[in-house]
Amino acid sequence: MKVRYTRRALGNIDRIFHSIARDNPAAAERVIARIEDLVRQLADIPYMGEAANIPKIRRVPASRFPYLIFYEVVADEIIIHHVRHGARRPWRGER
């Protein structure tokens, strides 16, 4: 399947990287590499994440790191909508 990132998701990833890189650039690279690896896996196994409390949205945790990837499966495409720290308040009604 094809993968597409929303502008919001790309901004999330950029902010995550820069926030971590201020203190530890190597750790920032590891976190982003893990997120990118999971997104590649989603292209092969689109339903590996669990259903979120938002219609049509699924989420997958970036294990070893406290981030969640929110995505949608649409026809032959995975749309990455949002990437956020799991300890933040829920996203748009997510519990």
Sine and cosine of phi, psi and omega as CSV:
sin_phi,cos_phi,sin_psi,cos_psi,sin_omega,cos_omega
0.00,0.00,0.47,-0.88,0.06,-1.00
-0.99,0.16,0.55,-0.84,0.04,-1.00
-0.89,-0.45,0.71,-0.70,0.05,-1.00
-0.75,-0.66,0.70,-0.71,0.05,-1.00
-0.98,-0.20,0.66,-0.75,0.15,-0.99
-0.97,0.24,0.30,-0.95,0.08,-1.00
-0.85,0.53,-0.64,0.77,0.00,-1.00
-0.86,0.51,-0.73,0.68,-0.02,-1.00
-0.89,0.46,-0.67,0.74,0.04,-1.00
-0.88,0.47,-0.64,0.77,0.07,-1.00
-0.90,0.43,-0.65,0.76,0.05,-1.00
-0.85,0.53,-0.75,0.67,-0.04,-1.00
-0.90,0.44,-0.66,0.75,0.02,-1.00
-0.89,0.46,-0.70,0.71,0.00,-1.00
-0.91,0.41,-0.65,0.76,0.04,-1.00
-0.86,0.51,-0.76,0.66,-0.02,-1.00
-0.85,0.52,-0.78,0.62,-0.07,-1.00
-0.92,0.40,-0.57,0.82,0.03,-1.00
-0.89,0.45,-0.71,0.70,-0.01,-1.00
-0.96,0.27,-0.63,0.77,-0.08,-1.00
-0.90,0.43,-0.41,0.91,0.04,-1.00
-0.84,0.55,-0.63,0.78,-0.03,-1.00
-0.98,-0.18,-0.50,0.87,-0.12,-0.99
-0.42,-0.91,1.00,0.02,-0.04,-1.00
-0.85,0.52,-0.60,0.80,0.00,-1.00
-0.91,0.41,-0.64,0.76,0.03,-1.00
-0.91,0.42,-0.64,0.77,0.03,-1.00
-0.87,0.49,-0.67,0.74,0.03,-1.00
-0.90,0.44,-0.62,0.78,0.02,-1.00
-0.91,0.41,-0.67,0.74,0.00,-1.00
-0.89,0.45,-0.75,0.67,-0.02,-1.00
-0.91,0.41,-0.62,0.78,0.04,-1.00
-0.88,0.47,-0.63,0.78,0.02,-1.00
-0.91,0.41,-0.69,0.73,0.03,-1.00
-0.88,0.48,-0.72,0.69,0.00,-1.00
-0.90,0.44,-0.60,0.80,0.04,-1.00
-0.89,0.45,-0.69,0.72,0.03,-1.00
-0.90,0.44,-0.63,0.78,0.02,-1.00
-0.90,0.44,-0.65,0.76,0.07,-1.00
-0.88,0.48,-0.64,0.77,0.04,-1.00
-0.90,0.43,-0.61,0.79,0.02,-1.00
-0.87,0.50,-0.55,0.83,0.02,-1.00
-0.88,0.47,-0.52,0.85,0.01,-1.00
-1.00,-0.04,-0.54,0.84,-0.05,-1.00
-0.76,-0.65,0.97,0.25,-0.16,-0.99
-0.88,0.47,-0.42,0.91,-0.05,-1.00
-0.98,-0.22,0.38,0.92,0.00,-1.00
-0.94,0.33,-0.40,0.92,0.05,-1.00
-0.99,0.14,0.25,-0.97,0.00,-1.00
-1.00,-0.03,0.40,-0.92,0.06,-1.00
-0.91,0.42,0.70,-0.71,0.06,-1.00
-1.00,-0.01,0.08,-1.00,0.03,-1.00
-0.99,0.12,0.24,0.97,0.03,-1.00
-0.92,-0.39,0.80,-0.61,-0.04,-1.00
-0.78,0.62,0.72,-0.70,0.06,-1.00
0.95,0.32,-0.06,1.00,-0.05,-1.00
-0.99,-0.17,0.66,-0.75,0.07,-1.00
-0.87,-0.49,0.30,-0.96,0.05,-1.00
-0.64,-0.77,0.51,-0.86,0.05,-1.00
-0.70,-0.71,0.73,-0.68,0.03,-1.00
-0.99,0.16,0.59,-0.81,0.08,-1.00
-1.00,0.05,0.97,0.25,-0.10,-1.00
-0.73,0.68,0.53,-0.85,-0.15,-0.99
0.99,0.14,-0.33,0.94,0.01,-1.00
-0.77,-0.64,0.48,-0.88,-0.13,-0.99
-1.00,0.08,0.62,0.79,-0.06,-1.00
-0.93,-0.37,0.52,-0.86,0.05,-1.00
-0.88,-0.47,0.66,-0.75,0.05,-1.00
-0.95,-0.31,0.87,-0.49,0.03,-1.00
-0.98,-0.18,0.77,-0.64,-0.08,-1.00
-0.54,-0.84,0.19,-0.98,0.00,-1.00
-0.71,-0.70,0.62,-0.78,0.08,-1.00
-0.98,-0.19,0.88,-0.47,-0.02,-1.00
-0.77,-0.64,0.93,-0.37,-0.01,-1.00
0.79,0.61,-0.92,-0.38,-0.04,-1.00
-0.96,-0.29,0.48,0.88,-0.11,-0.99
-0.68,-0.73,0.61,-0.79,0.16,-0.99
-0.97,-0.24,0.82,-0.58,0.04,-1.00
-0.94,-0.33,0.89,-0.45,0.05,-1.00
-1.00,0.07,0.92,-0.40,-0.08,-1.00
-1.00,-0.05,-0.57,0.82,-0.19,-0.98
-0.31,-0.95,0.60,-0.80,0.11,-0.99
-0.75,-0.67,0.83,-0.56,-0.07,-1.00
-0.53,-0.85,0.33,-0.94,0.05,-1.00
-0.93,0.37,0.72,-0.70,-0.06,-1.00
-0.92,0.40,-0.33,0.94,-0.01,-1.00
-1.00,0.08,-0.15,0.99,0.03,-1.00
-0.94,0.33,0.31,-0.95,0.04,-1.00
-0.85,0.53,0.43,-0.90,-0.06,-1.00
-0.83,0.56,0.49,-0.87,0.01,-1.00
-1.00,-0.01,0.87,-0.49,0.10,-1.00
0.67,0.74,0.81,0.58,0.07,-1.00
1.00,-0.02,-0.08,1.00,0.03,-1.00
-0.91,0.41,0.71,-0.70,0.02,-1.00
-0.86,-0.50,0.00,0.00,0.00,0.00
